[in-house]
């Protein structure tokens, strides 16, 4: 099976959004370049630098499934039935949104009610040898605690949010060492990084 990666645009002080879920300047790098990159969301086109466009193409071309929580699903209204990256989505939830499913019968979404580990397993079945991305925040933190993560991918943005929603909430002072960072690509308003999670089963 493919690797499991927690990925997000993150401020220098480690936040993926403000407390009200607004993002400040975290996504500015999506609109600072000359290369137009269309998305699956109607009316949304990224304008990336050459460096970020190359990174984006590599990341999305190997993406087989995304795991997210119910909070993000509700906040985006399930991306209207089609994720921005045009990738199947597995949603961790306590309650299946039957009305939403009825309104979006063709949406490549599945809803798992028996926990994060089951959701990641299902996403890996869907993805096969391709990458499974898990969203930052509660889902990423749960995957980290359960030993499910292979890598952390950070689009590090030169901004300080001063508070908000951390990449890995609820660690309660626990130190979690990661492997040496790989600088995938430095770009304008962002540096794309990737770090392995040092799991006991990895030699």
C-alpha positions in Angstrom: 0.0 0.0 0.0 1.0 3.6 -0.5 2.3 6.0 2.2 0.1 8.0 4.6 0.9 11.7 4.7 -0.4 14.5 6.9 -0.3 17.6 4.8 -1.1 21.3 5.2 -0.1 24.9 4.7 1.2 26.0 8.1 2.3 29.2 9.7 5.8 29.5 11.2 4.2 29.1 14.7 2.5 25.9 13.7 -1.1 26.8 12.9 -3.2 25.6 10.0 -6.0 28.2 10.5 -7.2 30.9 13.0 -9.6 29.9 15.7 -12.6 31.0 13.5 -11.3 28.7 10.7 -10.2 31.7 8.6 -6.7 31.2 7.1 -5.2 34.7 6.9 -2.2 34.6 4.6 -1.7 30.8 4.7 -2.9 30.3 1.1 -1.4 33.4 -0.5 1.2 31.2 -2.2 -1.6 29.7 -4.4 -2.0 33.1 -6.2 1.5 34.6 -6.5 2.8 33.0 -9.7 2.3 33.0 -13.5 1.4 29.4 -14.1 -2.4 28.7 -14.1 -3.3 25.4 -12.5 -7.0 24.6 -12.7 -8.8 22.7 -9.9 -11.9 20.5 -9.8 -13.7 23.3 -7.9 -15.7 25.5 -10.2 -14.2 29.0 -10.6 -11.1 28.1 -8.6 -7.8 28.4 -10.5 -4.4 28.5 -8.7 -1.7 30.8 -10.1 1.6 29.2 -8.9 5.2 29.8 -9.4 7.1 27.3 -11.5 8.6 25.8 -8.4 5.3 25.4 -6.6 3.5 24.2 -9.8 6.1 21.4 -10.1 5.6 20.5 -6.5 1.8 20.5 -6.8 1.9 18.3 -9.9 4.1 15.8 -8.1 1.9 15.8 -5.0 -1.5 15.6 -6.7 -0.5 13.1 -9.4 0.4 10.5 -6.8 -2.7 11.2 -4.5 -5.1 8.3 -4.3 -7.4 9.3 -1.5 -8.0 11.9 1.3 -9.1 11.3 4.8 -10.8 14.2 6.6 -13.0 14.7 9.6 -16.6 15.7 9.8 -15.8 19.3 10.8 -14.0 20.0 7.6 -16.5 18.2 5.6 -19.3 20.3 7.0 -17.3 23.5 6.7 -16.8 23.0 3.0 -20.2 21.3 2.4 -18.3 18.4 1.0 -16.7 20.6 -1.6 -20.0 20.4 -3.5 -19.5 16.7 -4.1 -16.1 16.9 -5.7 -12.9 17.7 -3.8 -10.7 20.5 -5.2 -8.0 17.9 -6.0 -10.5 15.6 -7.7 -9.7 12.8 -5.4 -11.9 10.2 -3.5 -12.5 11.3 0.1 -13.1 9.2 3.2 -14.8 11.1 6.0 -14.5 10.1 9.7 -17.9 10.7 11.3 -20.3 9.5 14.0 -23.3 10.0 11.7 -23.6 9.4 8.0 -25.1 12.5 6.3 -27.8 10.7 4.4 -29.4 13.8 3.0 -26.1 15.1 1.6 -25.5 11.7 0.0 -28.9 11.8 -1.6 -28.2 15.2 -3.1 -24.7 14.1 -4.4 -25.2 10.5 -5.6 -22.2 10.5 -7.8 -19.8 12.0 -5.3 -16.7 9.8 -4.6 -17.1 10.1 -0.8 -17.3 7.4 1.8 -18.3 7.8 5.4 -16.7 5.7 8.1 -18.2 5.5 11.5 -15.8 3.2 13.4 -12.8 5.4 13.8 -9.7 6.9 12.2 -7.8 3.6 11.8 -10.7 2.1 9.8 -11.0 5.2 7.7 -7.3 5.2 6.8 -7.5 1.4 6.0 -10.4 2.1 3.7 -8.6 5.0 2.1 -5.6 2.7 1.5 -7.8 0.2 -0.2 -9.1 2.9 -2.5 -5.7 4.4 -3.2 -3.8 1.1 -3.7 -0.1 2.0 -4.2 -0.8 5.7 -4.3 -0.6 8.2 -1.4 -3.3 8.7 1.2 -3.4 12.3 2.5 -4.9 12.9 5.9 -6.0 16.4 6.8 -4.1 18.4 9.5 -5.7 19.0 12.8 -7.6 16.3 14.8 -7.4 13.6 12.2 -3.6 14.1 11.8 -3.1 14.0 15.5 -5.1 10.8 15.9 -3.2 9.2 13.1 0.1 10.2 14.7 -0.9 8.7 18.1 -2.0 5.4 16.4 1.2 5.1 14.4 -0.5 5.4 11.1 1.5 8.3 9.6 4.5 7.8 7.3 5.3 11.4 6.6 4.4 15.0 7.5 4.3 17.4 4.5 4.4 21.1 5.4 3.8 24.0 3.1 5.6 26.4 5.4 4.4 30.0 5.0 6.3 33.0 6.4 3.5 34.3 8.6 2.8 34.1 12.4 -0.8 33.6 13.2 -0.3 34.0 17.0 -2.9 31.3 17.8 -5.6 29.2 16.3 -5.9 25.6 15.1 -2.5 23.7 15.4 -1.4 21.1 12.9 -1.3 18.5 15.7 -3.7 19.5 18.5 -3.8 17.8 21.9 -0.2 16.5 22.2 -0.2 17.9 25.7 3.5 18.6 25.8 4.5 15.3 24.4 7.7 15.5 22.3 7.5 13.7 19.0 10.8 13.5 17.0 10.6 13.4 13.3 13.2 12.5 10.7 15.4 15.1 9.0 13.4 17.4 6.8 13.6 17.3 3.0 13.3 20.7 1.4 11.3 19.6 -1.6 11.1 23.1 -3.2 11.7 26.6 -1.9 9.2 29.0 -3.6 7.7 32.5 -3.3 5.7 32.9 0.0 6.2 29.2 0.9 8.8 26.4 1.4 7.6 22.9 0.7 9.0 20.5 3.3 8.6 16.8 4.0 9.6 14.8 7.1 9.4 11.1 7.9 7.7 10.0 11.1 10.1 7.9 13.1 7.9 4.9 13.8 9.2 1.8 15.6 8.4 -0.4 12.5 10.6 1.8 10.3 14.3 0.9 10.2 
